[in-house]
Amino acid sequence: MVALVGGLIALLLGIIGIFAWWDEFLWLLKGVIPPILILGGVLATYLGAEEMKDKKRAESEAAMEPFSPAPAGGEEEAERYKQEVADLKAKLAAMEESEKAEEVPEGEATGEEEKPA
C-alpha cells in the first residue's frame, strides 16, 4: 500500500515537473539521447560480432564431428540394422556355398573356345 501511494505521488510530481520545466527537460533530452544512441550502437555491434563468432565456431565444430551421436530411441533401429546385417551375411554364405557346388570340374568345357597358339 505504501508503494502504491509513493508511486502515485512520484507520478504526479513528475507530470508537474515536466510541465513546469519543459525547456530544461528538452535541453536534458537533447543532451542524453546521443550518448544513449552511441552506447546502444556499440552494444549492438559487439553482440552482433559475438553472434557471428559463435556461428563460425559452431560450424567448424560441426565440420570436425563427422557423425553425431544417435538420437534417443535409436537402440531399436540399431538392433533392426544388426538383424538385417546378420540376414545378409547368412544369404551371402548360402550363395557362396551354392557357387562352390556349381563349380565346373577341370577338363569340362567352359563355353569358351581355346585360342590356337
Buried (B, 14 or more C-beta within 10 A) or exposed (E): EEEEEEEEEEEEEEEEEEEEEEEEEEEEEEEEEEEEEEEEEEEEEEEEEEEEEEEEEEEEEEEEEEEEEEEEEEEEEEEEEEEEEEEEEEEEEEEEEEEEEEEEEEEEEEEEEEEEE
